[in-house]
Amino acid sequence: MTAALELHHITKRFGATEILRGVDLSIEKGERHALIGPNGAGKSTLFDLISGRTRASGGRVVLNGIDISRMPPYRIARCGLARSFQTTSVFAGLSVFDNVRCAASSRFFDRWLRPRVIDQRAHTILDAVGLASRADELAASLSYAEQRALDLGIALATDASTLLLDEPTAGMNRAEAARALDLIRATTEGRTLLIVEHDMEAVFALADRISVLVRGRVIAMGTPAQIRADARVREAYLGDGEVPR
């Protein structure tokens, strides 16, 4: 079976500085995969390479069997990938509904579709992420946690089969983070998910498999239980202490 997302010996240099040093990764269709590692490990750079914001110095990125390594972001999105960022990226001056409607419209760039059908899809997404009652309000009026839910709704509205979520619970308190995890779990069922997250409780609760990136290399990959028990991971985080929980 073709993997949803494959990274083949990805390298990235900025001048003489090597950020990524031969990253290999294969994520199965429908898998929830977490990427963890200390600050400066190269996680955000890797997300930028996958989504086309920057290009690798070497290696290939393959999405659903298609080499997207040299594609611009808009073409990668049309191949079935959507991304959220560490900070909210909603259109603050538009209504909540229009934010999602714009994303839903972009999904059907190559076909004529009645506005009523797009509107219906936008309302369905807003209901799924718990924002139906806020549809007519400006996105700027939402709380931070609600804006993160809207970010997820925008990604879902594109109907992408593979989602990259960059620290979706960052800046949330424990209760907000728990609700965000429940929302992600419910709304991404059947999709492929690659998530960067510093909250280890969230990672171990959500991921099917975890990859650990340290100094630009994947040093371990496995189930949450395998990663928690891996001596290399303990060393990378806390000098042979416990993996963060």
C-alpha positions, 0 to 999 in steps of 0.5 A: 500500500502506498504511504500517505507521506514519505521523506527520503533522506531530507537534508537542509542547509542554511549557509554552512549550517546543516539543520536536517541531516538525512531525515527518512520518514514514512507515514501510513494512510490514516495514521496519526504520527507525532514528531517530537524533539528538543527545541532547535531539532529542526521540526518546524524546518521539516514542516516548512519543507513538506508544505513547500514554504522552503525547499530541501537541500537534498532528498525527496518529499512524496505525498500520495505517491507524487513527488512534491519536492519542487512544487510551490505550496498551492500545488502541494495543497491541491495534491491533498495537504493542509497545514496549520501553524504554531500561531493562529493564521485566521483572517481576523477581519472576516467572519468565522463563516467566511474564513471556512468558506474561502477554504472550502471554495479553494478545494473546488478550484477546478470545477464549477460548484453552486455557492449553496453547496460550498456554503453547506460544506462550510456550515458542516465544518463549523458544526464539527469544530464547535463554532456554528453559533459563532458563524457570523462573528468576526474571527478576531472576536474569538478566544485563542482556543476558538481561533485554533479550532477555526484553524483546524476547520480551515484545514478540514474545509480543504478536504485534504487527506493529509494534515500537518498540525504545528503545536495545536495546543500551544498557549492553551490551559490544560482544559482547553488542550484536552478539548482541542485533542478531543476535537482533533481526534473526532474531526480527523478520523480517516485522515493522515495526521502529522503533528508537532507538539511539545505537550507530551501528554497530548502526544502520547494520548493522540499518536499511533506512532512517534518519531523523535528528531534530535539535531536534524536526525530521527533517532527513534521511531515507534509506538508511544510505549516504545518511545517512552522506554527508549534510552536514546530518547531519555538521553536526548531529553533529560540526560538519561532521565525520564521522557516528559509526560 
